[in-house]
Amino acid sequence: DAGVTQSPTHLIKTRGQQVTLRCSPKSGHDTVSWYQQALGQGPQFIFQYYEEEERQRGNFPDRFSGHQFPNYSSELNVNALLLGDSALYLCASSSSPTGLAFFGQGTRLTVV
Amino acid sequence: KQEVTQIPAALSVPEGENLVLNCSFTDSAIYNLQWFRQDPGKGLTSLLLIQSSQREQTSGRLNASLDKSSGRSTLYIAASQPGDSATYLCAVSSGYALNFGKGTSLLVTP
């Protein structure tokens, strides 16, 4: 079992650009959640996808959007990047919306 | 809004010591509480999950307790080892989202 996999592992973007991050859930999991972790902080919930729909959203602007595909994999898109978007982006999968969460290794996004 | 606080923010202990990490939360209406470990620049590894109806969970040298009424959880690490050095995060689930504390950075010195 490969667990939760995220790609890419590192990314450098310029302010104003757009970025797409990808996540493949653990085998047997149908729910994917995304978190943003700034340096020295705990992860902050962005949104959760279940059955290809956004089930819940945290306090993030509309520049942050996502998608879940029929195979349960997911993408996180961020438009009009700001310097403050620099963070570790974590994907978590679970077998249900409130089930035990397994996290990937994250994507380190640096906006310059 | 659920607020999660972890004390202390950092801790340094000599190898072999037993230690306790603390987590408090403001809203007792939770589904479960999880403790995670995070190595520098890496993802989160789940250590223990306590359902809201449970009082404690044990895994090897780790023991986590939950007192929902007082909004507190503790993670007890027995006989600490240098390999335990990492940041430990507490997360509370009140629905679909996990609410995290800022973590306790643990350093175990040989």
Interface residues (C-beta under 8 A of the other chain):
Chain A: V4 Q6 S33 Y35 G40 Q41 G42 P43 Q44 F45 Q48 R55 Q56 G58 L88 L90 A92 P97 T98 L100 A101 F102 F103 G104 Q105 G106 R108
Chain B: V4 Y31 N32 Q34 F36 G41 K42 G43 L44 T45 S46 L49 L89 A91 S93 G95 Y96 A97 L98 N99 F100 G101 K102 G103
